[in-house]
Amino acid sequence: MYSTQRLISIALTVALVMLSAIVHEVAHGWAALRCGDPTAKEAGRLTLDPRAHLDGFGSVVLPLIMAFLGGPVFAFAKPVPYNPRRLRNPRRDELVVALAGPASNLLQALLGWALLCAAYKWAIPAWASGLLPFWLADGVISLLATYMNVNLVLCFFNLIPFPPLDGSKVLLFFLKGEARARFYELERYAMPVLIIVLYLLPSFLGVDPLGAYLDLTAGNAYGLLVSAVV
């Protein structure tokens, strides 16, 4: 059985993941618009309204499963539509649009860090002087730390150079001709392969390359930022 505190923590984590994923998708649409493609704007996706972005599995079920399992929590919203043919420089701009998502998560992580620094300097003295209940001071600090961690995980997870993740567009930028055509063929079958890497390898083979990668990247980045708070 999960305690009430644990359930509240899971609910807040999932809510932060959903918010971060929505900002991620809006960033893709905004970058596409700046590069000449208004498809996302025409589809009504340049908004932070969750109703325009949430995906039942990717935005709710998946992060809930990851949270209950106790591992890194990530999610995805409905992909923002864009049309490469409407970009001013398709090859270059496709890369810009792809990297806008992880960049938005990195900026959110830095925002979370800045707010965490401010909260730490304010909340701890307020608690020590009796002006603030411990549970509130601790809750604010935990919430901001989670927001920072969630965005670091989303940033580095999406930078993995495997379709349909954003990092695959970095690889695509360097491909031409037949290799580029083969890449687009691979994209159609990439999601099942990704699911195998995420779930089957750790569960049945005891091999967790994703966990090791996220510990090395997001985990170390989180540790460095947290150490700089105090």
MARBA-3410 file (N, C-alpha, C, O; in Angstrom, 1 decimal):
230
0.8,-1.2,0.0,0.0,0.0,0.0,0.9,1.3,0.0,1.9,1.3,0.6 ~ 0.4,2.3,-0.7,1.1,3.5,-0.8,0.5,4.5,0.3,-0.7,4.6,0.4 ~ 1.4,5.2,0.9,0.9,6.2,1.9,0.3,7.4,1.2,0.6,7.6,0.0 ~ -0.4,8.2,1.9,-1.0,9.4,1.3,0.0,10.3,0.8,-0.1,10.9,-0.3 ~ 1.1,10.5,1.5,2.2,11.4,1.1,2.8,10.9,-0.2,3.1,11.7,-1.1
3.0,9.5,-0.3,3.6,9.0,-1.6,2.6,9.2,-2.7,3.1,9.6,-3.8 ~ 1.3,9.0,-2.6,0.4,9.2,-3.6,0.3,10.7,-4.1,0.2,11.0,-5.3 ~ 0.4,11.6,-3.1,0.5,13.0,-3.4,1.7,13.4,-4.2,1.7,14.1,-5.2 ~ 2.8,12.8,-3.8,4.1,13.0,-4.5,4.0,12.5,-6.0,4.5,13.2,-6.9 ~ 3.4,11.3,-6.2,3.3,10.8,-7.5,2.4,11.7,-8.4,2.7,12.0,-9.5
1.2,12.2,-7.8,0.3,13.0,-8.5,1.0,14.3,-8.9,0.8,14.8,-10.0 ~ 1.8,14.9,-8.0,2.5,16.2,-8.3,3.5,15.9,-9.4,3.7,16.8,-10.3 ~ 4.2,14.8,-9.3,5.3,14.5,-10.3,4.7,14.4,-11.7,5.2,14.9,-12.6 ~ 3.6,13.6,-11.8,2.9,13.4,-13.1,2.4,14.8,-13.6,2.5,15.0,-14.8 ~ 1.9,15.6,-12.7,1.4,16.9,-13.2,2.5,17.8,-13.7,2.4,18.5,-14.7
3.7,17.7,-13.1,4.8,18.5,-13.5,5.4,17.9,-14.9,5.8,18.7,-15.7 ~ 5.3,16.6,-15.0,5.7,16.0,-16.3,4.8,16.4,-17.4,5.3,16.8,-18.5 ~ 3.5,16.4,-17.1,2.5,16.8,-18.1,2.8,18.3,-18.6,2.8,18.6,-19.7 ~ 3.0,19.2,-17.6,3.2,20.6,-17.9,4.5,20.7,-18.7,4.5,21.5,-19.7 ~ 5.5,20.0,-18.3,6.8,20.1,-19.0,6.7,19.6,-20.4,7.3,20.1,-21.4
6.0,18.5,-20.6,5.8,17.9,-22.0,5.0,18.9,-22.9,5.2,18.9,-24.1 ~ 4.0,19.5,-22.3,3.2,20.5,-23.1,4.1,21.7,-23.5,4.0,22.0,-24.7 ~ 4.9,22.2,-22.6,5.8,23.3,-23.0,6.7,22.8,-24.1,7.1,23.5,-25.1 ~ 7.2,21.6,-24.0,8.1,21.0,-25.0,7.4,21.0,-26.4,8.1,21.4,-27.3 ~ 6.2,20.6,-26.5,5.5,20.5,-27.7,5.2,21.9,-28.3,5.3,22.1,-29.5
4.8,22.8,-27.4,4.6,24.2,-27.9,5.9,24.8,-28.5,5.8,25.5,-29.4 ~ 7.0,24.4,-27.8,8.3,24.9,-28.3,8.6,24.5,-29.7,9.1,25.2,-30.6 ~ 8.2,23.2,-30.0,8.4,22.7,-31.4,7.5,23.5,-32.4,8.0,24.0,-33.4 ~ 6.3,23.8,-32.0,5.4,24.6,-32.9,5.8,26.0,-33.1,5.8,26.5,-34.2 ~ 6.3,26.6,-32.0,6.8,28.0,-32.0,8.0,28.1,-32.9,8.1,29.0,-33.8
9.0,27.1,-32.8,10.2,27.1,-33.7,9.8,26.9,-35.1,10.3,27.6,-36.0 ~ 8.8,26.0,-35.4,8.4,25.8,-36.8,7.8,27.1,-37.3,8.0,27.4,-38.5 ~ 7.0,27.8,-36.5,6.4,29.1,-37.0,7.5,30.1,-37.3,7.4,30.8,-38.3 ~ 8.5,30.2,-36.5,9.6,31.1,-36.7,10.4,30.8,-38.0,11.0,31.6,-38.6 ~ 10.3,29.5,-38.3,11.0,29.0,-39.5,10.1,29.0,-40.8,10.6,28.5,-41.8
8.9,29.5,-40.6,8.1,29.7,-41.8,6.9,28.8,-41.9,6.1,28.9,-42.8 ~ 6.8,27.8,-41.0,5.7,26.8,-41.1,4.6,27.1,-40.0,4.9,26.9,-38.8 ~ 3.4,27.6,-40.4,2.4,27.9,-39.4,1.4,26.7,-39.2,0.3,27.0,-38.6 ~ 1.8,25.5,-39.5,0.9,24.4,-39.4,0.4,24.2,-37.9,-0.8,24.0,-37.7 ~ 1.3,24.3,-37.0,0.9,24.1,-35.5,0.0,25.3,-35.1,-1.0,25.0,-34.4
0.2,26.5,-35.6,-0.7,27.6,-35.2,-2.0,27.4,-35.8,-3.0,27.6,-35.2 ~ -2.1,26.9,-37.1,-3.4,26.7,-37.8,-4.2,25.6,-37.1,-5.4,25.6,-37.1 ~ -3.4,24.6,-36.5,-4.1,23.5,-35.8,-4.5,23.9,-34.3,-5.0,23.0,-33.6 ~ -4.2,25.1,-33.9,-4.5,25.5,-32.6,-3.7,24.9,-31.5,-4.1,24.7,-30.4 ~ -2.4,24.6,-31.8,-1.5,23.9,-30.9,-0.5,24.8,-30.2,0.3,24.4,-29.4
-0.5,26.1,-30.6,0.4,27.0,-29.9,-0.3,27.6,-28.7,-0.4,28.8,-28.6 ~ -0.6,26.8,-27.8,-1.3,27.1,-26.5,-0.9,26.2,-25.4,-0.5,25.1,-25.7 ~ -0.9,26.7,-24.2,-0.6,25.9,-23.0,-1.8,25.2,-22.5,-1.7,24.5,-21.4 ~ -3.0,25.3,-23.1,-4.2,24.6,-22.7,-4.0,23.1,-22.8,-3.8,22.6,-23.9 ~ -4.0,22.4,-21.7,-3.7,20.9,-21.7,-4.6,20.2,-22.7,-4.2,19.2,-23.2
-5.9,20.6,-22.9,-6.8,19.9,-23.7,-6.3,19.8,-25.2,-6.8,18.9,-25.9 ~ -5.5,20.7,-25.6,-5.0,20.7,-27.0,-3.8,19.7,-27.1,-3.4,19.4,-28.3 ~ -3.2,19.2,-26.0,-2.0,18.5,-26.1,-2.0,17.1,-25.5,-1.2,16.2,-26.0 ~ -2.8,16.9,-24.5,-2.6,15.7,-23.7,-2.9,14.4,-24.5,-3.9,14.3,-25.2 ~ -2.1,13.4,-24.3,-2.3,12.1,-24.9,-2.6,11.1,-23.8,-1.9,11.1,-22.8
-3.7,10.4,-23.9,-4.2,9.5,-22.8,-3.1,8.6,-22.3,-2.9,8.5,-21.0 ~ -2.3,7.9,-23.1,-1.3,7.0,-22.7,0.0,7.8,-22.3,0.5,7.6,-21.2 ~ 0.5,8.6,-23.3,1.8,9.2,-23.1,1.8,10.3,-22.0,2.9,10.5,-21.4 ~ 0.7,11.0,-21.8,0.7,12.1,-20.8,0.2,11.7,-19.4,0.5,12.4,-18.5 ~ -0.5,10.6,-19.3,-1.1,10.2,-18.0,-0.7,8.8,-17.6,0.0,8.6,-16.6
-1.0,7.8,-18.4,-0.7,6.4,-18.0,0.8,6.1,-17.9,1.2,5.6,-16.9 ~ 1.5,6.5,-18.9,3.0,6.2,-18.9,3.7,6.8,-17.7,4.4,6.1,-17.0 ~ 3.5,8.2,-17.5,4.2,8.7,-16.3,3.7,8.1,-15.0,4.5,8.1,-14.0 ~ 2.4,7.8,-14.9,1.9,7.1,-13.7,2.6,5.8,-13.5,3.0,5.5,-12.3 ~ 2.8,5.0,-14.5,3.5,3.7,-14.4,4.9,3.9,-13.9,5.4,3.2,-13.0
5.6,4.9,-14.6,7.0,5.1,-14.2,7.1,5.6,-12.8,8.1,5.2,-12.1 ~ 6.2,6.4,-12.4,6.2,7.0,-11.0,6.0,5.8,-10.0,6.7,5.8,-9.0 ~ 5.0,5.0,-10.2,4.8,3.9,-9.3,5.9,2.9,-9.3,6.2,2.2,-8.3 ~ 6.6,2.7,-10.4,7.8,1.8,-10.5,9.0,2.4,-9.8,9.9,1.7,-9.5 ~ 8.9,3.7,-9.6,10.0,4.4,-8.8,11.2,4.8,-9.7,12.3,5.2,-9.2
11.1,4.7,-11.0,12.2,5.0,-11.9,12.1,6.5,-12.4,11.2,7.2,-11.9 ~ 12.9,6.8,-13.4,12.8,8.2,-14.0,11.4,8.3,-14.6,10.9,7.4,-15.3 ~ 10.8,9.5,-14.4,9.4,9.7,-14.9,9.5,10.6,-16.2,10.0,11.7,-16.1 ~ 9.0,10.1,-17.3,8.9,11.0,-18.5,7.6,10.7,-19.2,6.9,9.7,-18.8 ~ 7.2,11.5,-20.1,6.0,11.4,-20.8,6.1,12.1,-22.1,7.1,12.7,-22.4
5.0,12.0,-22.9,4.9,12.7,-24.2,3.5,13.2,-24.4,2.6,12.5,-24.0 ~ 3.4,14.3,-25.0,2.1,14.9,-25.4,1.9,14.6,-26.9,2.8,14.0,-27.5 ~ 0.7,14.9,-27.4,0.5,14.7,-28.8,1.5,15.5,-29.6,1.6,16.7,-29.4 ~ 2.2,14.9,-30.5,3.2,15.6,-31.3,2.5,16.8,-32.0,1.4,16.7,-32.6 ~ 3.2,17.9,-32.0,2.7,19.1,-32.7,2.9,18.9,-34.2,4.1,18.6,-34.6
1.9,19.1,-35.0,2.1,18.9,-36.4,2.9,20.0,-37.1,2.8,21.2,-36.7 ~ 3.8,19.6,-38.0,4.5,20.6,-38.8,4.7,20.0,-40.2,4.7,18.8,-40.4 ~ 4.9,20.9,-41.2,5.1,20.4,-42.5,6.5,20.9,-43.0,6.7,22.1,-43.2 ~ 7.4,19.9,-43.2,8.8,20.3,-43.6,8.8,21.1,-44.9,9.7,21.9,-45.1 ~ 7.8,20.8,-45.8,7.8,21.5,-47.1,7.5,23.0,-46.9,7.8,23.8,-47.9
6.9,23.4,-45.8,6.6,24.8,-45.6,7.8,25.6,-44.9,7.7,26.8,-44.7 ~ 8.8,24.9,-44.4,9.9,25.5,-43.8,10.8,26.2,-44.8,10.9,25.8,-46.0 ~ 11.4,27.3,-44.4,12.1,28.1,-45.4,13.4,27.3,-45.9,13.8,27.4,-47.0 ~ 14.0,26.6,-44.9,15.2,25.8,-45.3,15.0,24.5,-44.6,15.5,24.2,-43.5 ~ 14.3,23.5,-45.3,13.8,22.3,-44.6,14.9,21.5,-43.9,14.7,21.1,-42.8
16.0,21.3,-44.5,17.1,20.5,-43.9,17.6,21.1,-42.6,17.7,20.4,-41.6 ~ 17.8,22.4,-42.6,18.3,23.1,-41.4,17.2,23.3,-40.4,17.4,23.0,-39.2 ~ 16.1,23.8,-40.9,15.0,24.1,-40.0,14.4,22.9,-39.3,13.9,23.0,-38.2 ~ 14.4,21.7,-39.9,13.9,20.5,-39.3,14.7,20.2,-38.0,14.2,19.8,-37.0 ~ 16.0,20.5,-38.1,16.9,20.3,-36.9,16.5,21.3,-35.9,16.5,21.0,-34.7
16.3,22.6,-36.3,16.0,23.7,-35.3,14.7,23.3,-34.6,14.6,23.5,-33.4 ~ 13.7,22.9,-35.3,12.4,22.5,-34.8,12.5,21.4,-33.8,11.9,21.4,-32.7 ~ 13.3,20.4,-34.1,13.5,19.2,-33.2,14.2,19.6,-31.9,13.7,19.2,-30.9 ~ 15.2,20.4,-32.0,16.0,20.8,-30.8,15.3,21.8,-29.9,15.6,21.9,-28.8 ~ 14.2,22.4,-30.5,13.5,23.4,-29.7,12.8,22.7,-28.5,12.7,23.3,-27.4
12.4,21.5,-28.6,11.7,20.8,-27.5,12.7,20.5,-26.4,12.4,21.0,-25.2 ~ 13.8,19.8,-26.6,14.7,19.6,-25.5,15.3,20.9,-24.9,15.6,21.0,-23.7 ~ 15.5,21.9,-25.8,15.9,23.2,-25.3,15.0,23.8,-24.3,15.4,24.4,-23.3 ~ 13.7,23.6,-24.6,12.6,24.2,-23.7,12.7,23.5,-22.3,12.5,24.1,-21.3 ~ 13.0,22.2,-22.3,13.1,21.4,-21.1,14.4,21.9,-20.3,14.3,21.9,-19.1
15.5,22.1,-21.0,16.7,22.6,-20.3,16.4,24.0,-19.7,16.8,24.2,-18.6 ~ 15.7,24.9,-20.4,15.4,26.2,-19.8,14.5,26.1,-18.6,14.6,26.8,-17.7 ~ 13.5,25.1,-18.7,12.6,24.9,-17.6,13.4,24.4,-16.4,13.1,24.8,-15.2 ~ 14.4,23.5,-16.6,15.2,23.0,-15.5,16.0,24.1,-14.9,16.1,24.2,-13.6 ~ 16.5,25.0,-15.7,17.3,26.2,-15.1,16.4,27.1,-14.4,16.8,27.7,-13.4
15.1,27.3,-14.9,14.1,28.1,-14.1,13.8,27.4,-12.8,13.8,28.1,-11.8 ~ 13.7,26.1,-12.8,13.4,25.4,-11.6,14.6,25.5,-10.6,14.4,25.7,-9.4 ~ 15.8,25.5,-11.1,17.0,25.7,-10.3,17.0,27.1,-9.7,17.3,27.2,-8.5 ~ 16.7,28.1,-10.5,16.7,29.5,-10.0,15.7,29.7,-8.9,15.9,30.3,-7.9 ~ 14.5,29.1,-9.1,13.4,29.2,-8.1,13.8,28.4,-6.8,13.4,28.8,-5.7
14.5,27.3,-7.0,14.9,26.5,-5.9,15.9,27.2,-5.0,15.9,27.2,-3.8 ~ 16.8,27.9,-5.7,17.8,28.8,-5.0,17.1,29.8,-4.1,17.4,30.0,-2.9 ~ 16.1,30.5,-4.8,15.4,31.5,-4.0,14.5,30.9,-2.9,14.5,31.5,-1.8 ~ 13.9,29.8,-3.2,13.1,29.2,-2.1,13.9,28.7,-1.0,13.5,28.8,0.2 ~ 15.1,28.1,-1.3,16.0,27.6,-0.2,16.4,28.8,0.7,16.4,28.6,1.9
16.7,29.9,0.1,17.2,31.0,0.9,16.0,31.7,1.7,16.2,32.3,2.7 ~ 14.8,31.5,1.2,13.6,32.1,1.9,12.9,31.1,2.8,12.6,31.5,4.0 ~ 12.7,29.9,2.4,11.9,28.9,3.1,12.6,28.4,4.4,12.0,28.3,5.4 ~ 13.9,28.1,4.3,14.6,27.5,5.4,14.7,28.5,6.6,14.3,28.1,7.7 ~ 15.1,29.8,6.3,15.1,30.7,7.5,13.7,31.0,8.0,13.5,31.2,9.2
12.6,31.0,7.1,11.3,31.2,7.6,10.8,30.0,8.4,10.1,30.3,9.4 ~ 11.2,28.8,8.1,10.9,27.7,8.9,11.6,27.7,10.3,11.1,27.5,11.3 ~ 12.9,28.1,10.2,13.7,28.1,11.4,13.2,29.2,12.4,13.3,29.0,13.6 ~ 12.7,30.2,11.9,12.2,31.3,12.8,10.7,31.1,13.2,10.1,31.9,13.9 ~ 10.1,30.0,12.7,8.7,29.6,13.1,7.7,30.3,12.2,6.5,30.3,12.6
8.1,31.0,11.2,7.1,31.7,10.3,6.4,30.8,9.3,5.4,31.2,8.7 ~ 7.0,29.7,9.1,6.5,28.8,8.0,6.5,27.3,8.6,7.5,26.9,9.1 ~ 5.4,26.6,8.4,5.4,25.2,8.8,6.5,24.4,8.0,6.7,24.6,6.9 ~ 7.1,23.4,8.7,8.1,22.6,8.1,7.5,21.9,6.8,8.2,21.9,5.8 ~ 6.3,21.4,6.9,5.7,20.6,5.7,5.6,21.5,4.5,5.7,21.0,3.4
5.3,22.8,4.7,5.2,23.7,3.6,6.5,24.1,3.0,6.7,24.1,1.8 ~ 7.5,24.4,3.9,8.8,24.7,3.4,9.4,23.5,2.6,10.0,23.7,1.6 ~ 9.3,22.3,3.2,9.8,21.1,2.6,9.1,20.8,1.3,9.7,20.4,0.3 ~ 7.8,21.1,1.3,7.0,20.8,0.1,7.4,21.7,-1.1,7.5,21.2,-2.2 ~ 7.6,23.0,-0.8,8.0,23.9,-1.9,9.3,23.5,-2.5,9.5,23.5,-3.7
10.3,23.2,-1.6,11.6,22.8,-2.1,11.6,21.5,-2.8,12.2,21.4,-3.9 ~ 10.8,20.5,-2.4,10.7,19.2,-3.0,10.0,19.4,-4.4,10.4,18.8,-5.4 ~ 9.0,20.2,-4.5,8.3,20.5,-5.7,9.2,21.1,-6.8,9.2,20.6,-7.9 ~ 10.0,22.1,-6.4,10.9,22.7,-7.4,12.0,21.8,-7.8,12.4,21.8,-8.9 ~ 12.5,21.0,-6.8,13.6,20.0,-7.2,13.0,19.0,-8.1,13.7,18.6,-9.1
11.8,18.5,-7.9,11.2,17.6,-8.9,11.0,18.2,-10.2,11.2,17.5,-11.2 ~ 10.5,19.4,-10.3,10.3,20.1,-11.6,11.7,20.2,-12.3,11.7,20.0,-13.5 ~ 12.7,20.5,-11.6,14.0,20.6,-12.3,14.5,19.2,-12.8,15.0,19.1,-13.9 ~ 14.3,18.2,-11.9,14.7,16.8,-12.3,13.9,16.3,-13.5,14.5,15.7,-14.4 ~ 12.6,16.5,-13.5,11.7,16.0,-14.5,12.2,16.6,-15.9,12.2,15.9,-16.9
12.5,17.9,-15.9,12.9,18.5,-17.2,14.2,18.1,-17.6,14.5,18.0,-18.8 ~ 15.1,17.8,-16.7,16.4,17.3,-17.1,16.3,15.9,-17.8,16.9,15.6,-18.8 ~ 15.4,15.0,-17.2,15.1,13.7,-17.7,14.5,13.8,-19.1,14.9,13.1,-20.1 ~ 13.5,14.7,-19.3,12.8,14.9,-20.6,13.8,15.4,-21.6,13.8,15.0,-22.8 ~ 14.7,16.3,-21.2,15.7,16.9,-22.1,16.6,15.8,-22.7,16.7,15.7,-23.9
17.2,15.1,-21.8,18.2,14.1,-22.2,17.6,12.9,-22.9,18.1,12.3,-23.8 ~ 16.4,12.5,-22.4,15.7,11.4,-23.0,15.4,11.7,-24.5,15.6,10.9,-25.4 ~ 14.9,12.9,-24.7,14.5,13.3,-26.1,15.7,13.5,-27.0,15.5,13.6,-28.2 ~ 16.9,13.7,-26.4,18.1,13.8,-27.2,18.7,12.5,-27.7,19.6,12.5,-28.5 ~ 18.1,11.4,-27.3,18.6,10.1,-27.8,18.4,10.0,-29.3,17.3,10.3,-29.8
19.4,9.7,-30.1,19.3,9.8,-31.5,18.6,8.5,-32.1,19.2,7.8,-32.9 ~ 17.4,8.3,-31.7,16.6,7.2,-32.2,15.2,7.7,-32.4,14.6,8.3,-31.5 ~ 14.6,7.4,-33.6,13.3,7.9,-33.9,12.3,7.1,-33.0,12.5,6.0,-32.7 ~ 11.2,7.8,-32.6,10.7,9.2,-33.0,11.2,10.3,-32.1,10.6,11.4,-32.2 ~ 12.3,10.1,-31.3,12.8,11.1,-30.4,13.5,12.2,-31.2,13.9,12.0,-32.3
13.5,13.4,-30.5,14.0,14.6,-31.2,15.5,14.4,-31.6,15.9,15.0,-32.7 ~ 16.2,13.7,-30.9,17.7,13.5,-31.2,17.9,12.8,-32.5,18.9,13.0,-33.1 ~ 16.9,12.1,-33.0,17.0,11.4,-34.3,17.1,12.4,-35.4,17.8,12.1,-36.4 ~ 16.6,13.6,-35.2,16.7,14.7,-36.3,18.1,15.2,-36.4,18.4,15.7,-37.4 ~ 18.8,15.1,-35.3,20.3,15.5,-35.4,21.0,14.5,-36.3,21.8,15.0,-37.1
20.7,13.3,-36.1,21.3,12.3,-37.0,20.8,12.5,-38.5,21.6,12.4,-39.4 ~ 19.5,12.8,-38.6,18.9,12.9,-40.0,19.6,14.1,-40.7,19.7,14.1,-41.9 ~ 20.0,15.1,-40.0,20.6,16.3,-40.6,21.9,15.9,-41.4,22.2,16.6,-42.4 ~ 22.6,14.9,-41.0,23.8,14.5,-41.6,23.6,13.4,-42.7,24.6,13.0,-43.4 ~ 22.4,13.0,-42.9,22.1,11.9,-43.9,21.6,12.5,-45.2,20.9,13.5,-45.2
21.9,11.9,-46.3,21.5,12.4,-47.6,21.1,11.1,-48.4,21.5,10.0,-48.2 ~ 20.3,11.4,-49.5,20.0,10.4,-50.5,19.4,9.2,-49.9,18.4,9.2,-49.2 ~ 20.0,8.0,-50.3,19.5,6.7,-49.9,19.5,6.5,-48.4,18.5,5.9,-47.8 ~ 20.5,7.0,-47.7,20.5,6.9,-46.2,19.4,7.6,-45.6,18.8,7.2,-44.6 ~ 19.1,8.8,-46.1,17.9,9.6,-45.6,16.6,8.8,-45.8,15.7,8.8,-44.9
16.5,8.2,-47.0,15.2,7.5,-47.3,15.1,6.3,-46.4,14.0,6.0,-45.9 ~ 16.2,5.6,-46.1,16.2,4.4,-45.2,15.8,4.9,-43.8,15.1,4.1,-43.1 ~ 16.3,6.0,-43.4,15.9,6.6,-42.1,14.4,6.7,-41.9,13.8,6.4,-40.9 ~ 13.8,7.3,-42.9,12.3,7.5,-42.9,11.6,6.2,-42.8,10.5,6.1,-42.2 ~ 12.1,5.2,-43.5,11.5,3.8,-43.4,11.6,3.3,-42.0,10.7,2.7,-41.4
12.8,3.5,-41.3,13.0,3.0,-39.9,12.0,3.7,-39.0,11.6,3.1,-38.0 ~ 11.7,5.0,-39.2,10.8,5.7,-38.3,9.5,5.0,-38.1,8.9,5.1,-37.1 ~ 9.0,4.3,-39.1,7.7,3.7,-39.1,7.7,2.5,-38.1,6.6,2.2,-37.5 ~ 8.9,1.9,-37.8,8.9,0.8,-36.9,9.7,1.1,-35.6,9.9,0.2,-34.8 ~ 10.0,2.4,-35.4,10.9,2.7,-34.3,10.2,2.6,-32.9,10.9,2.2,-32.0
8.9,2.9,-32.8,8.2,2.9,-31.5,8.3,1.6,-30.9,8.6,1.5,-29.7 ~ 7.9,0.5,-31.6,8.0,-0.9,-30.9,9.4,-1.2,-30.4,9.6,-1.8,-29.3 ~ 10.4,-0.8,-31.2,11.8,-1.0,-30.7,12.1,-0.2,-29.5,12.8,-0.7,-28.6 ~ 11.6,1.0,-29.4,11.8,1.9,-28.3,11.2,1.3,-27.0,11.7,1.3,-26.0 ~ 10.0,0.7,-27.2,9.3,0.1,-26.1,10.0,-1.1,-25.6,10.1,-1.3,-24.4
10.6,-1.9,-26.5,11.4,-3.0,-26.1,12.6,-2.6,-25.2,12.9,-3.2,-24.2 ~ 13.3,-1.5,-25.7,14.4,-1.0,-24.9,14.0,-0.5,-23.5,14.7,-0.6,-22.6 ~ 12.8,0.2,-23.5,12.4,0.8,-22.3,11.9,-0.2,-21.2,12.1,0.0,-20.0 ~ 11.2,-1.3,-21.7,10.6,-2.2,-20.8,11.1,-3.6,-20.8,11.3,-4.2,-19.7 ~ 11.2,-4.2,-22.0,11.6,-5.6,-22.0,13.0,-5.9,-21.6,13.2,-6.8,-20.8
14.0,-5.1,-22.0,15.4,-5.3,-21.7,15.6,-5.2,-20.1,16.1,-6.2,-19.6 ~ 15.1,-4.2,-19.5,15.3,-4.1,-18.0,14.5,-5.2,-17.3,15.0,-5.8,-16.3 ~ 13.3,-5.6,-17.8,12.4,-6.5,-17.0,12.9,-8.0,-17.2,12.9,-8.7,-16.2 ~ 13.3,-8.4,-18.4,13.6,-9.8,-18.7,15.1,-10.1,-18.8,15.5,-11.2,-18.5 ~ 15.9,-9.1,-19.2,17.3,-9.4,-19.3,18.2,-8.7,-18.3,19.4,-9.0,-18.2
17.6,-7.9,-17.5,18.3,-7.2,-16.4,19.3,-6.2,-17.0,20.2,-5.8,-16.3 ~ 19.1,-5.7,-18.2,19.9,-4.7,-18.9,19.1,-3.5,-19.0,18.0,-3.5,-19.6 ~ 19.6,-2.4,-18.5,18.9,-1.1,-18.5,19.8,0.0,-19.1,20.3,0.9,-18.4 ~ 20.0,0.0,-20.4,20.8,1.0,-21.0,20.2,2.4,-20.9,21.0,3.4,-20.7 ~ 18.9,2.5,-20.9,18.3,3.8,-20.7,18.5,4.4,-19.3,18.9,5.6,-19.2
18.4,3.6,-18.3,18.6,4.0,-17.0,20.1,4.4,-16.8,20.3,5.5,-16.1 ~ 21.0,3.7,-17.3,22.4,4.1,-17.2,22.7,5.4,-17.9,23.4,6.2,-17.4 ~ 22.1,5.6,-19.1,22.3,6.8,-19.8,21.7,8.0,-19.1,22.3,9.1,-19.0 ~ 20.5,7.9,-18.5,19.9,9.0,-17.8,20.6,9.3,-16.5,20.7,10.4,-16.1 ~ 21.1,8.2,-15.8,21.9,8.5,-14.6,23.2,9.3,-15.0,23.6,10.2,-14.2
23.8,8.9,-16.1,25.0,9.6,-16.5,24.8,11.1,-16.9,25.6,11.9,-16.7 ~ 23.6,11.3,-17.5,23.4,12.7,-18.1,22.5,13.5,-17.1,23.0,14.4,-16.4 ~ 21.2,13.1,-17.1,20.2,13.9,-16.3,20.6,13.8,-14.8,20.5,14.8,-14.0 ~ 21.0,12.6,-14.3,21.3,12.4,-12.9,22.5,13.2,-12.5,22.4,13.9,-11.4 ~ 23.5,13.2,-13.3,24.7,14.0,-12.9,24.4,15.5,-13.0,24.9,16.3,-12.2
23.7,15.9,-14.0,23.3,17.4,-14.2,22.5,17.8,-13.0,22.7,18.9,-12.4 ~ 21.5,17.0,-12.5,20.7,17.3,-11.4,21.6,17.4,-10.1,21.4,18.3,-9.3 ~ 22.5,16.5,-9.9,23.4,16.6,-8.8,24.2,17.8,-8.8,24.4,18.4,-7.7 ~ 24.7,18.2,-9.9,25.5,19.5,-10.0,24.7,20.7,-9.6,25.1,21.6,-8.9 ~ 23.5,20.8,-10.2,22.6,21.9,-9.9,22.2,22.0,-8.4,22.2,23.0,-7.8
21.8,20.8,-7.9,21.4,20.8,-6.5,22.6,21.2,-5.6,22.4,21.9,-4.6 ~ 23.8,20.7,-5.9,25.0,21.1,-5.1,25.3,22.6,-5.1,25.9,23.1,-4.2 ~ 24.8,23.2,-6.2,25.1,24.7,-6.3,24.0,25.5,-5.6,24.1,26.7,-5.5 ~ 22.9,24.8,-5.1,21.9,25.6,-4.4,22.3,26.0,-3.1,22.1,27.1,-2.6 ~ 23.0,25.1,-2.4,23.4,25.3,-1.0,24.6,26.3,-0.9,25.0,26.6,0.2
END
